[in-house]
Amino acid sequence: MMPMQTMARIAARWNEEARARVALRGARIGRDIRVYGWPNVVCRGEIVVGDGVVILSTPAAVTLIADPGASIEIGDGAILESGVTLRAHKRIVVAPRARVEAGTLLDDLGSDAPEIVVAPGSTQRAARPVAARSRVRDVLATIVPAVAELGPRDDVRAAAGWDSLAALRAVVELEQALGASLPHDLFTRAHTLEDIERVVRGEAKP
């Protein structure tokens, strides 16, 4: 008969693997993956998570978004820290044993390279998305067209047509478009395009 300690270890490992499969639903995952907290995963393309990957989705959720035809590949032994967002329109690769620091937002939109790679052994913050302010403005302008005329330091709440409903819609649209995790009351403290841009990039708290 199998010893109780061995049975307990097998059960714990099975539970951990089962939890990882639920947490990373839609992704193709390897073995011995550890997931803490619950990541946001949107797999319209392909997401591959290698063996021994650690995802620290707490206190802030890790977000993985692969658009149609795009892919995210996370190599063996890589670590994604709290609040990391990876959004692939083409291809993002986190190399084996690379570490993506807390709060990093990596989005390949606008990049001319066929793929963006976080190098092995790297602990530096991954590249920020380009032209984030114009993208924030574009998203908000789909809800309140007058925002398109604002400068970076103008108060978005002063735009004609802005109200509490527009603010709620704007938070949802920004999260979906930029792959960011934002507070529902974002606009009570971040008032300008410049302020909102910093929050989206993880450089400031609202």
C-alpha positions in Angstrom: 0.0 0.0 0.0 1.3 3.5 -0.9 2.4 5.5 2.2 0.1 8.3 3.3 2.7 11.0 2.8 3.3 10.0 -0.8 -0.4 9.9 -1.4 -0.7 13.4 0.1 2.0 14.7 -2.1 0.4 13.2 -5.2 -3.0 14.7 -4.3 -1.4 18.1 -3.6 0.4 18.1 -7.0 -2.8 17.0 -8.8 -4.8 19.8 -7.1 -2.2 22.4 -8.1 -2.1 21.2 -11.7 -5.9 21.2 -11.9 -6.0 24.7 -10.5 -3.5 25.9 -13.0 -5.5 24.5 -15.8 -8.6 26.3 -14.6 -6.8 29.5 -14.0 -5.1 29.5 -17.4 -8.1 28.2 -19.3 -7.6 28.4 -23.1 -3.8 28.2 -22.7 -1.6 25.2 -23.5 0.4 24.5 -20.3 3.3 22.4 -19.2 4.1 20.7 -15.9 4.7 21.9 -12.4 3.2 25.3 -13.0 2.4 27.4 -9.9 -0.3 30.0 -10.0 -1.0 32.3 -7.1 -4.3 34.2 -7.3 -6.4 34.3 -10.4 -5.0 35.7 -13.7 -7.1 37.2 -16.5 -6.6 35.2 -19.6 -8.1 36.0 -23.0 -6.9 33.5 -25.6 -8.2 34.4 -29.0 -4.9 33.3 -30.5 -2.4 31.0 -28.8 -0.9 31.1 -25.3 1.8 28.5 -24.3 3.0 28.3 -20.7 6.1 26.1 -20.2 7.2 23.8 -17.4 7.9 25.3 -14.0 6.4 28.7 -14.7 5.4 30.8 -11.7 2.6 33.3 -12.0 2.1 35.7 -9.1 -1.4 37.0 -9.8 -1.8 38.6 -6.4 -2.3 41.2 -5.1 -2.8 42.5 -8.6 -4.0 40.1 -11.3 -1.6 39.0 -14.1 -3.3 39.6 -17.5 -2.5 37.6 -20.7 -4.2 38.6 -23.9 -3.5 36.9 -27.3 -5.5 38.5 -30.2 -6.6 36.4 -33.2 -3.5 35.1 -35.0 -1.2 36.2 -32.2 0.8 34.2 -29.6 2.3 34.5 -26.2 5.0 32.0 -25.2 6.2 31.8 -21.7 9.4 29.7 -21.4 10.3 27.1 -18.8 11.0 28.5 -15.3 9.9 32.0 -16.2 8.3 34.2 -13.5 5.5 36.7 -14.0 5.1 39.0 -11.0 2.0 40.8 -9.7 0.2 43.0 -12.1 2.1 42.0 -15.2 0.1 42.5 -18.5 1.2 40.8 -21.8 -0.9 41.7 -24.8 0.1 40.2 -28.1 -1.1 41.4 -31.5 1.7 39.4 -33.1 4.1 37.5 -30.8 5.5 38.0 -27.3 8.1 35.6 -25.9 9.2 35.4 -22.3 12.4 33.3 -22.5 13.1 30.5 -20.1 14.0 31.7 -16.6 13.2 35.3 -17.5 11.5 37.4 -14.8 8.9 40.0 -15.7 8.7 42.6 -12.9 5.6 43.6 -11.1 3.4 46.1 -13.0 5.1 45.6 -16.3 2.8 46.3 -19.3 4.1 44.8 -22.5 2.1 45.3 -25.7 3.5 44.8 -29.2 1.0 47.0 -31.0 3.0 49.5 -33.1 6.2 47.4 -33.0 7.8 46.7 -36.4 9.5 43.6 -35.0 7.9 40.2 -35.7 8.2 39.4 -32.0 9.1 40.9 -28.7 11.4 38.9 -26.4 12.0 39.2 -22.7 15.6 37.9 -22.4 16.7 35.0 -20.2 17.8 36.1 -16.7 16.4 39.6 -17.2 14.9 41.3 -14.2 14.4 44.7 -15.9 11.0 46.0 -16.7 9.8 45.1 -20.1 9.2 47.8 -22.7 6.1 50.0 -22.4 3.6 50.3 -25.3 4.3 53.2 -27.6 2.0 56.1 -28.0 -0.1 55.1 -25.0 -1.5 58.7 -24.6 -2.9 58.8 -28.1 -4.4 55.3 -27.6 -6.0 56.4 -24.4 -7.4 59.5 -26.2 -8.7 57.3 -29.1 -10.5 54.9 -26.7 -12.1 57.7 -24.8 -13.1 59.5 -28.0 -15.2 56.5 -29.1 -17.4 57.1 -26.1 -17.2 61.0 -25.9 -16.1 62.4 -29.2 -15.1 65.7 -27.6 -12.2 64.0 -25.9 -10.4 63.9 -29.3 -9.8 67.7 -29.0 -8.3 67.6 -25.6 -4.6 68.3 -24.8 -2.6 65.9 -22.5 -3.3 68.1 -19.4 -6.9 68.9 -20.0 -9.5 67.5 -17.7 -11.4 64.8 -19.5 -14.5 65.4 -17.3 -14.9 68.8 -18.8 -15.4 67.3 -22.3 -18.9 67.9 -23.7 -21.0 64.8 -23.2 -18.9 63.4 -20.3 -20.9 62.0 -17.4 -20.8 59.2 -14.8 -22.1 56.6 -17.3 -19.4 57.6 -19.8 -16.8 57.2 -17.1 -17.9 53.7 -16.3 -18.0 52.7 -20.0 -14.5 54.3 -20.4 -13.0 52.1 -17.7 -14.3 49.0 -19.4 -13.2 50.0 -22.8 -9.7 51.0 -21.6 -9.3 47.6 -19.9 -10.3 45.7 -23.0 -8.3 47.9 -25.5 -5.1 48.3 -23.5 -5.1 45.1 -21.4 -4.9 47.0 -18.2 -6.6 46.3 -14.9 -8.1 49.6 -13.7 -10.2 50.7 -10.7 -13.9 51.5 -11.3 -13.4 55.0 -9.9 -10.4 55.8 -12.0 -11.7 59.2 -13.1 -12.3 60.5 -9.6 -8.6 60.9 -9.2 -7.0 60.6 -12.6 -8.4 63.6 -14.5 -6.2 64.2 -17.5 -5.0 62.1 -20.4 -1.5 62.4 -18.9 -2.7 61.1 -15.5 -4.6 58.2 -17.1 -1.7 57.3 -19.2 0.5 56.9 -16.2 -2.0 54.7 -14.4 -2.4 52.5 -17.5 1.3 52.0 -17.7 1.6 51.2 -14.0 3.7 54.3 -13.2 1.1 55.8 -10.8 -1.8 54.7 -8.6 -5.1 56.5 -9.0 
